Amino acid sequence: VGGGGGDAGGAAAAALEEGVFVSHSQEKFLFNDGRRGIRFYLVESSGRAVPAAVGEERDTRDGHYTYHKVEGFNYGPPLSCGNLTGVHRWMRDMCVGGGMPSGDGGSLGGGGGGFQYPPKLKGNGPGRPKGNHHHSAAAAAG
């Protein structure tokens, strides 16, 4: 009598968790041609790791990488950069901002014009405010 209500609630919770990123991770790998690569994952609140970006070494053992979003990852602004710091900022901001789907203009910097780097804070010493680090407890535990 009155069954089936639990499934609807579970589906709603799963839909709510999709695209809400609470942490991120990365792993290194080798391409078949010997170039090194790095895969970047955003982790949803459900614990599911979603492939978000990849870094590809330009030439074998070159040490210089190009980074971009993986095909099919439809959240957040475009990503195309040549340094790891830019990717880490993008990943961190995707966690903080919740990763809105591409094309709706609702994520970082508005307007969908691509990823804009947040302003750099002057100095790295003791005068720097402590509240500027955006690491979640889940990311630290991850």
HULIN-V9969 format. One record per pair of residues at least 12 apart in sequence whose ideal C-beta (glycine too) atoms are under 7 Angstrom apart, sorted by the first residue. I is the first residue (numbers start at 1). J is the second residue. D is the distance in Angstrom with one decimal. If there is no record, write none. Layout:
i:I j:J d:D
i:I j:J d:D
//
This chain:
i:17 j:44 d:5.5
i:17 j:45 d:4.7
i:17 j:46 d:4.3
i:18 j:44 d:6.5
i:19 j:75 d:5.6
i:19 j:98 d:7.0
i:19 j:99 d:5.2
i:19 j:101 d:6.9
i:20 j:44 d:6.0
i:20 j:45 d:4.8
i:20 j:98 d:5.5
i:21 j:42 d:4.1
i:21 j:43 d:6.3
i:21 j:44 d:6.1
i:21 j:94 d:5.4
i:21 j:95 d:4.7
i:21 j:98 d:7.0
i:21 j:99 d:5.0
i:22 j:43 d:6.0
i:22 j:45 d:5.1
i:22 j:95 d:6.2
i:22 j:136 d:5.9
i:22 j:138 d:4.5
i:23 j:43 d:4.5
i:23 j:95 d:6.2
i:23 j:136 d:5.9
i:23 j:138 d:4.5
i:23 j:139 d:3.7
i:23 j:142 d:4.8
i:24 j:40 d:6.6
i:24 j:41 d:6.3
i:24 j:42 d:5.2
i:24 j:43 d:6.3
i:24 j:91 d:4.2
i:24 j:95 d:6.1
i:24 j:139 d:6.6
i:25 j:41 d:5.0
i:25 j:43 d:6.6
i:25 j:49 d:6.5
i:25 j:142 d:6.2
i:26 j:38 d:5.5
i:26 j:39 d:6.5
i:26 j:40 d:4.9
i:26 j:41 d:7.0
i:27 j:39 d:5.2
i:33 j:60 d:6.9
i:34 j:60 d:4.5
i:35 j:56 d:6.5
i:35 j:57 d:4.2
i:35 j:60 d:5.3
i:36 j:57 d:4.5
i:37 j:54 d:6.2
i:37 j:55 d:6.1
i:37 j:56 d:5.4
i:37 j:57 d:6.6
i:38 j:54 d:7.0
i:38 j:55 d:4.0
i:39 j:51 d:6.3
i:39 j:54 d:5.6
i:40 j:52 d:5.3
i:40 j:53 d:4.1
i:40 j:54 d:6.9
i:40 j:87 d:6.3
i:40 j:91 d:6.0
i:42 j:91 d:6.6
i:42 j:94 d:5.6
i:42 j:95 d:6.9
i:42 j:99 d:6.6
i:43 j:142 d:6.8
i:51 j:70 d:5.0
i:51 j:73 d:6.7
i:52 j:69 d:6.5
i:52 j:70 d:6.4
i:52 j:73 d:5.1
i:53 j:67 d:6.0
i:53 j:68 d:6.5
i:53 j:69 d:5.3
i:53 j:70 d:6.2
i:53 j:79 d:5.7
i:53 j:87 d:6.0
i:54 j:68 d:6.7
i:54 j:70 d:5.5
i:55 j:67 d:4.5
i:55 j:87 d:6.7
i:66 j:82 d:5.8
i:67 j:79 d:6.5
i:67 j:81 d:5.3
i:67 j:86 d:6.9
i:67 j:87 d:4.7
i:68 j:80 d:5.0
i:74 j:101 d:5.3
i:74 j:102 d:5.0
i:75 j:94 d:6.9
i:75 j:99 d:3.8
i:75 j:100 d:6.6
i:75 j:101 d:5.6
i:75 j:102 d:6.5
i:76 j:94 d:5.1
i:76 j:99 d:5.1
i:76 j:100 d:6.9
i:76 j:102 d:6.5
i:76 j:107 d:5.0
i:76 j:108 d:6.7
i:77 j:107 d:5.8
i:77 j:108 d:5.4
i:77 j:109 d:6.7
i:77 j:112 d:6.4
i:77 j:114 d:5.4
i:77 j:115 d:4.6
i:78 j:114 d:4.7
i:78 j:115 d:6.4
i:79 j:115 d:5.4
i:86 j:117 d:6.6
i:89 j:117 d:6.3
i:89 j:118 d:6.4
i:90 j:115 d:5.4
i:92 j:134 d:5.3
i:93 j:108 d:5.5
i:95 j:136 d:6.3
i:95 j:139 d:6.9
i:96 j:134 d:5.4
//
